[in-house]
Amino acid sequence: MSDVTSERRITISDSAARRITALKAQEAAEGAFLRIAVSGGGCSGFQYGLSFDEETSPDDVVFEHGGIRVVVDDVSLELLNGSEVDFVEDLMGASFQIKNPNAASSCGCGNSFSI
């Protein structure tokens, strides 16, 4: 597990940090962190995966904000570099959104993207 490097990074909004904290309490997962991964699939080629995890791997990079930790594996970080993780509540509902500057296009649901 490596620390944040200045070249590659993601940011976590205050809203996302608050929601992650609330979800951890709701799931009784106080020691967990949010893992963000990118995998092949979805309607645009790649899809985001968000889950709670308690174990890290040597190729994980840890980002912290507001007392929460978000972990991204090295391969996914290549596709997520420069992204912002946000939690948005509006009339259409509430969801985590990843604002990815590397995505050439994304699907309507915002869960998948292409490069």
GUSEKOL-629362 format. One record per residue: residue in three letters; x, y, z of N, C-alpha, C in turn. Coordinates in nm, 2 decimals, decimal comma, padded with zeros to 4 digits. Layout:
! residues N
<"ALA"; <X; Y; Z>; <X; Y; Z>; <X; Y; Z>> ...
//
This chain:
! residues 115
<"MET"; <00,09; -00,12; 00,00>; <00,00; 00,00; 00,00>; <00,09; 00,12; 00,00>> <"SER"; <00,07; 00,21; -00,10>; <00,15; 00,33; -00,11>; <00,07; 00,45; -00,07>> <"ASP"; <00,14; 00,56; -00,04>; <00,08; 00,68; 00,00>; <00,05; 00,76; -00,13>> <"VAL"; <-00,02; 00,87; -00,12>; <-00,06; 00,95; -00,23>; <00,06; 01,01; -00,30>> <"THR"; <00,07; 01,00; -00,43>; <00,18; 01,07; -00,50>; <00,13; 01,19; -00,56>> <"SER"; <00,21; 01,29; -00,59>; <00,17; 01,41; -00,64>; <00,12; 01,40; -00,79>> <"GLU"; <00,17; 01,30; -00,86>; <00,14; 01,29; -01,00>; <00,00; 01,23; -01,02>> <"ARG"; <-00,04; 01,14; -00,94>; <-00,16; 01,07; -00,96>; <-00,25; 01,08; -00,84>> <"ARG"; <-00,37; 01,13; -00,86>; <-00,46; 01,15; -00,75>; <-00,60; 01,15; -00,78>> <"ILE"; <-00,69; 01,13; -00,69>; <-00,83; 01,16; -00,70>; <-00,86; 01,25; -00,58>> <"THR"; <-00,97; 01,32; -00,59>; <-01,02; 01,40; -00,47>; <-01,16; 01,35; -00,43>> <"ILE"; <-01,18; 01,37; -00,30>; <-01,31; 01,33; -00,24>; <-01,38; 01,46; -00,19>> <"SER"; <-01,50; 01,49; -00,24>; <-01,57; 01,61; -00,19>; <-01,61; 01,60; -00,05>> <"ASP"; <-01,64; 01,71; 00,02>; <-01,69; 01,71; 00,15>; <-01,82; 01,63; 00,16>> <"SER"; <-01,91; 01,64; 00,06>; <-02,03; 01,57; 00,06>; <-02,01; 01,42; 00,05>> <"ALA"; <-01,92; 01,38; -00,03>; <-01,89; 01,23; -00,04>; <-01,83; 01,18; 00,09>> <"ALA"; <-01,74; 01,26; 00,15>; <-01,69; 01,21; 00,28>; <-01,79; 01,20; 00,39>> <"ARG"; <-01,89; 01,29; 00,39>; <-02,00; 01,28; 00,49>; <-02,08; 01,16; 00,46>> <"ARG"; <-02,11; 01,13; 00,34>; <-02,20; 01,02; 00,30>; <-02,13; 00,89; 00,33>> <"ILE"; <-02,00; 00,88; 00,30>; <-01,92; 00,76; 00,33>; <-01,92; 00,73; 00,48>> <"THR"; <-01,90; 00,84; 00,56>; <-01,91; 00,82; 00,71>; <-02,04; 00,77; 00,75>> <"ALA"; <-02,15; 00,83; 00,70>; <-02,28; 00,78; 00,74>; <-02,31; 00,64; 00,70>> <"LEU"; <-02,26; 00,60; 00,58>; <-02,28; 00,46; 00,53>; <-02,20; 00,36; 00,62>> <"LYS"; <-02,08; 00,40; 00,65>; <-02,00; 00,31; 00,74>; <-02,07; 00,29; 00,87>> <"ALA"; <-02,13; 00,39; 00,93>; <-02,20; 00,38; 01,06>; <-02,33; 00,29; 01,04>> <"GLN"; <-02,40; 00,31; 00,93>; <-02,52; 00,23; 00,90>; <-02,49; 00,09; 00,88>> <"GLU"; <-02,37; 00,06; 00,82>; <-02,33; -00,08; 00,79>; <-02,25; -00,14; 00,90>> <"ALA"; <-02,23; -00,07; 01,01>; <-02,14; -00,12; 01,12>; <-02,01; -00,16; 01,07>> <"ALA"; <-01,95; -00,07; 00,98>; <-01,82; -00,10; 00,92>; <-01,72; 00,01; 00,95>> <"GLU"; <-01,71; 00,04; 01,08>; <-01,63; 00,16; 01,12>; <-01,49; 00,15; 01,07>> <"GLY"; <-01,43; 00,03; 01,07>; <-01,29; 00,01; 01,03>; <-01,27; 00,00; 00,88>> <"ALA"; <-01,37; 00,01; 00,80>; <-01,36; -00,02; 00,66>; <-01,33; 00,11; 00,59>> <"PHE"; <-01,29; 00,10; 00,46>; <-01,26; 00,21; 00,38>; <-01,34; 00,19; 00,25>> <"LEU"; <-01,36; 00,29; 00,17>; <-01,43; 00,28; 00,04>; <-01,33; 00,24; -00,07>> <"ARG"; <-01,35; 00,13; -00,14>; <-01,27; 00,09; -00,25>; <-01,34; 00,13; -00,38>> <"ILE"; <-01,27; 00,20; -00,47>; <-01,32; 00,23; -00,60>; <-01,23; 00,16; -00,70>> <"ALA"; <-01,30; 00,08; -00,79>; <-01,23; 00,01; -00,89>; <-01,30; 00,03; -01,02>> <"VAL"; <-01,22; 00,01; -01,13>; <-01,27; 00,02; -01,26>; <-01,25; -00,12; -01,32>> <"SER"; <-01,36; -00,17; -01,39>; <-01,35; -00,30; -01,46>; <-01,41; -00,28; -01,59>> <"GLY"; <-01,38; -00,38; -01,68>; <-01,44; -00,38; -01,81>; <-01,58; -00,41; -01,80>> <"GLY"; <-01,66; -00,35; -01,89>; <-01,81; -00,38; -01,89>; <-01,89; -00,25; -01,89>> <"GLY"; <-02,01; -00,26; -01,86>; <-02,10; -00,15; -01,86>; <-02,14; -00,11; -02,00>> <"CYS"; <-02,22; -00,01; -02,02>; <-02,27; 00,02; -02,15>; <-02,17; 00,10; -02,23>> <"SER"; <-02,06; 00,15; -02,17>; <-01,97; 00,23; -02,24>; <-01,83; 00,18; -02,25>> <"GLY"; <-01,80; 00,06; -02,19>; <-01,67; 00,00; -02,20>; <-01,61; -00,03; -02,07>> <"PHE"; <-01,61; 00,07; -01,98>; <-01,56; 00,05; -01,84>; <-01,67; 00,09; -01,74>> <"GLN"; <-01,66; 00,02; -01,63>; <-01,76; 00,06; -01,52>; <-01,70; 00,08; -01,39>> <"TYR"; <-01,75; 00,17; -01,31>; <-01,70; 00,20; -01,18>; <-01,76; 00,10; -01,08>> <"GLY"; <-01,68; 00,06; -00,98>; <-01,73; -00,03; -00,87>; <-01,69; 00,04; -00,74>> <"LEU"; <-01,79; 00,05; -00,65>; <-01,77; 00,11; -00,52>; <-01,81; 00,01; -00,42>> <"SER"; <-01,72; -00,02; -00,32>; <-01,76; -00,12; -00,21>; <-01,68; -00,09; -00,09>> <"PHE"; <-01,73; -00,13; 00,02>; <-01,65; -00,12; 00,15>; <-01,55; -00,24; 00,15>> <"ASP"; <-01,43; -00,22; 00,20>; <-01,33; -00,32; 00,21>; <-01,25; -00,29; 00,34>> <"GLU"; <-01,19; -00,40; 00,40>; <-01,11; -00,38; 00,52>; <-00,97; -00,43; 00,49>> <"GLU"; <-00,94; -00,48; 00,37>; <-00,80; -00,53; 00,34>; <-00,74; -00,45; 00,22>> <"THR"; <-00,62; -00,42; 00,23>; <-00,55; -00,35; 00,12>; <-00,45; -00,45; 00,06>> <"SER"; <-00,41; -00,42; -00,06>; <-00,31; -00,49; -00,14>; <-00,19; -00,40; -00,16>> <"PRO"; <-00,08; -00,46; -00,19>; <00,04; -00,38; -00,21>; <00,03; -00,28; -00,32>> <"ASP"; <-00,06; -00,30; -00,42>; <-00,07; -00,20; -00,53>; <-00,18; -00,10; -00,51>> <"ASP"; <-00,23; -00,09; -00,39>; <-00,34; 00,01; -00,36>; <-00,28; 00,14; -00,32>> <"VAL"; <-00,35; 00,25; -00,36>; <-00,31; 00,38; -00,32>; <-00,42; 00,44; -00,24>> <"VAL"; <-00,39; 00,50; -00,13>; <-00,49; 00,55; -00,03>; <-00,50; 00,70; -00,04>> <"PHE"; <-00,62; 00,75; -00,04>; <-00,65; 00,89; -00,04>; <-00,74; 00,91; 00,08>> <"GLU"; <-00,71; 01,03; 00,15>; <-00,79; 01,06; 00,27>; <-00,85; 01,20; 00,26>> <"HIS"; <-00,97; 01,21; 00,32>; <-01,04; 01,34; 00,32>; <-01,14; 01,33; 00,43>> <"GLY"; <-01,14; 01,43; 00,52>; <-01,24; 01,44; 00,62>; <-01,25; 01,32; 00,72>> <"GLY"; <-01,13; 01,25; 00,74>; <-01,13; 01,14; 00,83>; <-01,17; 01,01; 00,76>> <"ILE"; <-01,20; 01,01; 00,63>; <-01,23; 00,88; 00,57>; <-01,12; 00,84; 00,47>> <"ARG"; <-01,11; 00,71; 00,44>; <-01,01; 00,67; 00,35>; <-01,08; 00,61; 00,23>> <"VAL"; <-01,02; 00,64; 00,11>; <-01,07; 00,58; -00,02>; <-00,95; 00,52; -00,08>> <"VAL"; <-00,96; 00,39; -00,12>; <-00,85; 00,31; -00,18>; <-00,88; 00,28; -00,32>> <"VAL"; <-00,78; 00,30; -00,40>; <-00,79; 00,27; -00,55>; <-00,67; 00,18; -00,58>> <"ASP"; <-00,69; 00,07; -00,66>; <-00,58; -00,01; -00,70>; <-00,50; 00,06; -00,81>> <"ASP"; <-00,38; 00,03; -00,83>; <-00,29; 00,10; -00,92>; <-00,34; 00,10; -01,07>> <"VAL"; <-00,40; -00,01; -01,12>; <-00,45; -00,01; -01,25>; <-00,57; 00,08; -01,27>> <"SER"; <-00,66; 00,07; -01,17>; <-00,78; 00,16; -01,18>; <-00,74; 00,31; -01,17>> <"LEU"; <-00,64; 00,34; -01,09>; <-00,60; 00,48; -01,07>; <-00,55; 00,54; -01,21>> <"GLU"; <-00,49; 00,46; -01,29>; <-00,45; 00,51; -01,43>; <-00,58; 00,56; -01,50>> <"LEU"; <-00,69; 00,50; -01,49>; <-00,81; 00,54; -01,55>; <-00,89; 00,65; -01,47>> <"LEU"; <-00,86; 00,66; -01,34>; <-00,93; 00,76; -01,26>; <-00,85; 00,88; -01,22>> <"ASN"; <-00,73; 00,89; -01,26>; <-00,64; 01,00; -01,23>; <-00,70; 01,13; -01,25>> <"GLY"; <-00,71; 01,22; -01,15>; <-00,76; 01,35; -01,17>; <-00,91; 01,36; -01,14>> <"SER"; <-00,97; 01,24; -01,11>; <-01,12; 01,24; -01,09>; <-01,16; 01,30; -00,95>> <"GLU"; <-01,28; 01,34; -00,94>; <-01,34; 01,38; -00,82>; <-01,46; 01,29; -00,79>> <"VAL"; <-01,46; 01,24; -00,66>; <-01,57; 01,16; -00,61>; <-01,66; 01,25; -00,54>> <"ASP"; <-01,79; 01,26; -00,58>; <-01,88; 01,35; -00,51>; <-02,01; 01,27; -00,48>> <"PHE"; <-02,09; 01,32; -00,38>; <-02,22; 01,27; -00,35>; <-02,32; 01,38; -00,38>> <"VAL"; <-02,41; 01,35; -00,47>; <-02,51; 01,45; -00,51>; <-02,65; 01,41; -00,48>> <"GLU"; <-02,73; 01,50; -00,42>; <-02,87; 01,48; -00,39>; <-02,95; 01,58; -00,47>> <"ASP"; <-03,04; 01,54; -00,55>; <-03,12; 01,63; -00,63>; <-03,26; 01,57; -00,64>> <"LEU"; <-03,35; 01,62; -00,72>; <-03,48; 01,58; -00,74>; <-03,49; 01,44; -00,80>> <"MET"; <-03,38; 01,40; -00,87>; <-03,38; 01,27; -00,94>; <-03,33; 01,16; -00,84>> <"GLY"; <-03,28; 01,19; -00,73>; <-03,23; 01,10; -00,63>; <-03,10; 01,14; -00,57>> <"ALA"; <-03,03; 01,04; -00,51>; <-02,90; 01,07; -00,45>; <-02,81; 00,96; -00,49>> <"SER"; <-02,68; 01,00; -00,53>; <-02,59; 00,90; -00,57>; <-02,45; 00,95; -00,57>> <"PHE"; <-02,35; 00,86; -00,56>; <-02,21; 00,90; -00,58>; <-02,19; 00,92; -00,73>> <"GLN"; <-02,11; 01,03; -00,76>; <-02,08; 01,06; -00,89>; <-01,93; 01,07; -00,90>> <"ILE"; <-01,87; 01,01; -01,01>; <-01,73; 01,03; -01,03>; <-01,71; 01,12; -01,15>> <"LYS"; <-01,65; 01,23; -01,13>; <-01,62; 01,33; -01,24>; <-01,48; 01,30; -01,29>> <"ASN"; <-01,48; 01,22; -01,40>; <-01,36; 01,17; -01,45>; <-01,31; 01,25; -01,58>> <"PRO"; <-01,20; 01,32; -01,57>; <-01,15; 01,40; -01,68>; <-01,09; 01,31; -01,79>> <"ASN"; <-01,07; 01,18; -01,77>; <-01,01; 01,09; -01,86>; <-01,12; 01,03; -01,95>> <"ALA"; <-01,25; 01,04; -01,91>; <-01,35; 00,97; -01,99>; <-01,39; 01,06; -02,11>> <"ALA"; <-01,38; 00,99; -02,23>; <-01,42; 01,06; -02,35>; <-01,57; 01,07; -02,36>> <"SER"; <-01,64; 00,97; -02,31>; <-01,78; 00,97; -02,30>; <-01,83; 00,89; -02,19>> <"SER"; <-01,95; 00,91; -02,14>; <-02,01; 00,82; -02,04>; <-02,15; 00,79; -02,07>> <"CYS"; <-02,21; 00,69; -02,01>; <-02,35; 00,65; -02,04>; <-02,44; 00,75; -01,96>> <"GLY"; <-02,57; 00,74; -01,99>; <-02,67; 00,82; -01,92>; <-02,68; 00,80; -01,77>> <"CYS"; <-02,65; 00,68; -01,73>; <-02,66; 00,65; -01,58>; <-02,54; 00,70; -01,51>> <"GLY"; <-02,43; 00,72; -01,58>; <-02,31; 00,77; -01,51>; <-02,22; 00,66; -01,44>> <"ASN"; <-02,26; 00,54; -01,46>; <-02,19; 00,43; -01,40>; <-02,08; 00,37; -01,49>> <"SER"; <-02,08; 00,40; -01,62>; <-01,98; 00,35; -01,71>; <-01,93; 00,46; -01,80>> <"PHE"; <-01,81; 00,44; -01,86>; <-01,75; 00,54; -01,94>; <-01,66; 00,47; -02,04>> <"SER"; <-01,61; 00,55; -02,14>; <-01,52; 00,51; -02,24>; <-01,40; 00,61; -02,24>> <"ILE"; <-01,29; 00,56; -02,29>; <-01,17; 00,65; -02,30>; <-01,13; 00,67; -02,44>> 
//
